[in-house]
């Protein structure tokens, strides 16, 4: 269940003590929203994809659940990939949009919140974004100002900053991979 409370400013939101509870809280369109608790396959996909991305990139680091400060929002994408030279030196949120973000749609979550988060990030410097829908076996991919393309099965996915190729089926298989 997603909880939404009264409208907040970014400053008031960031001053709250419970932001890093699990699951994390986000500020989207002035609303404080708690992310849904991930399912087994969601969690596996998130872990395995981060591990795969980090093993195959020299230029980017993939990170799970990193808070981003992109006024007036404060999203916590499921996965972000950030160029090494953009990573903060301090243990703090990322100030600005990630280079690439990946959201995994939870079964009880509408696509509106992740799409709002994705569009805001794209408008503020994110180069590419994926919305993975495990139930429908689809991956929606945005690049720049383009409308999203939908990938399924053997479709090869665009991998910004990576010299490798994965298919949509490869991504979905990561949700079932135990290690």
NORQUIZI-V94908 format. One record per helix or strand of 2 or more residues. SS is the DSSP state (H for helix, E for strand). FROM is the first residue (numbers start at 1). TO is the last residue. If there is no record, write none. Layout:
ss->SS from->FROM to->TO
ss->SS from->FROM to->TO
This chain:
ss->E from->4 to->7
ss->H from->10 to->14
ss->E from->25 to->28
ss->E from->31 to->34
ss->H from->40 to->55
ss->E from->60 to->64
ss->E from->67 to->70
ss->E from->73 to->74
ss->E from->79 to->83
ss->H from->84 to->86
ss->E from->94 to->95
ss->E from->100 to->105
ss->H from->111 to->123
ss->E from->128 to->133
ss->E from->138 to->143
ss->E from->149 to->151
ss->H from->168 to->174
